[in-house]
Amino acid sequence: MALMSKKPKAAKAAKTAAKKTDEGKILSQREVMKDPLQKMAKDHLWMHFARQSGMESGQGVPIITKGDGHHIWDSSGKKYIDGLSGLFVVNAGHGRKRLAQAAAKQAEELAFFPLWSYAHPSAIELADRLADYAPGDLNRVFFSTGGGEAVETAFKLAKQYWKLQGMPMKTKVIARNIAYHGTPQGALAITGLPGIKAAFEPLVPGAFHVPNTNIYRAAEQGYHGDMSEEAFGLWAANEIERMIQMEGPDTIAAVFLEPVQNAGGCFPPQANYFKRVREICDKYDVLLVSDEVICAFGRIGEMFACNAFDYVPDMITCAKAMTSGYSPIGATIISDRIYEPFKHGTTAFYHGYTFGGHPVSAAVAMENLDIYEEEDLNGNVRRNAAAFKSTLEKLKDIPIVGDVRGAGYFYGIELVKDQATKETFNDAEAERLLRGYLSKALYGAGLYCRADDRGDPVIQLAPPLTIGQPQFDEIEQILREVLLGATKLL
């Protein structure tokens, strides 16, 4: 019984310690380890996508305790702008009591039931709503609990679909260099980041990668032609065709593309890119999957970003902002064409997740989408996207700012050693710049965002969809101060 009573006491002590800490105070390593929450984290918590060495050395970890609107607070009481919406998630903003109330109401009525040969109203209503938002004949919704699962679902479904069509050799997939599509074994194979894949090899075979739409780094990707957007976009799309031809059209099941590629720093498509990709997929009978785990639900100003870029995929994968993060959910939205062979006889898709389409998550998603429509959050992004871009582009007068790119409320700022030559930092320099200085300095200055080293060094921004010019200016001023500080260290 002594062991049973230990944890509640520790938790109570942690809350007391947090209340007594002065606002914004930087704690010494000794003081950090006196904080019961920090000690519990050091002893038991394994953080995602993070080096554990910092916590092990006694530096502690930032502990976020509260969110309201576009702000978050840490355990010392310090306030920050949430410039990343948590992790491209909290699009409607923090502290939405009606979303918490929707969760509580659903939990009281039906807390859980699976979609394994059964259904419940929340999942049915949400599926109907998502199908209504989706373009073309994307009318079927397969629920999961997150984005990686949604991509895994699309990968498996593409393979089975082609088997049912009598083309069992169509098992390979194409994605883009540096693109991130998730961590499950199949989704990780699709991912184009060698550094996060090597430890888990061998992966699912048959994933091939082509250049992305980063025109700023066109030469590094092998392009040396006319530097117009139109010419580069056509070349990047045609690289997909070249890969299909190299591997054989009868072996390619699907192409996985994000509307705006996340990893590497927000690569938007050229105006003609997706039109040409759709033509190529139709020509060779290859499925097109729009991976919108980040871009869906307003990030680009539409419920689905494929609508913003005027293309109709065969499947959409989505998650994150469907509930604005108030409860986990993911979905793969599927065309009638792909669903058709599963309508008959004994054919089944033997795939699923215990918590896929969870009643509470589905109810929260419905309420969240009500907020989107009532407050016109998509319209707010469309009206203010140009101002967000122009405000961030002011930073180009700082010597280490090479490129500012993105769309909607989703931007990356690439950092360089030399603006004229676009010379990038080597690995050791990027380590010192991003991890050694920028991540800590930005956080210390009151801005939570992402200093990302997957590809060339970038700072990523994806704020809640509720903000406008005053917040753009505040974010720009914090970035300016910190980036000017960085130039003095180089």
Secondary structure, 3 states (H helix, E strand, C coil): CHHHHHHHHHHHHHHHHHHHCCCCCCCCHHHHHHCHHHHHHHHHCCCCCCCCHHHHCCCCCCCEEEEEECEEEECCCCEEEECCHHHHCCCCCECCHHHHHHHHHHHHHCCCCCCCCCCCHHHHHHHHHHHHHCCCCEEEEEEECCHHHHHHHHHHHHHHHHHHCCCCCCCEEEEECCCCCCCCHHHHHHCCCHHHCHHHCCCCCCEEEECCCCHHHCHHHCCCCCCCHHHHHHHHHHHHHHHHHHHCHHHEEEEEECCCECCCCCECCCCCHHHHHHHHHHHHCCEEEEECCCCCCCCCCCCCHHHHCCCCCCEEEECHHHCCCCCCCEEEEEEHHHHHHHHCCCCCCCCCCCCCCCHHHHHHHHHHHHHHHHHCHHHHHHHHHHHHHHHHHHHHHCCCEEEEEEECCEEEEEECCECCCCECCCHHHHHHHHHHHHHHHHHHCCEECEEECCCCCEEEECCCCCCCHHHHHHHHHHHHHHHHHHHHHC
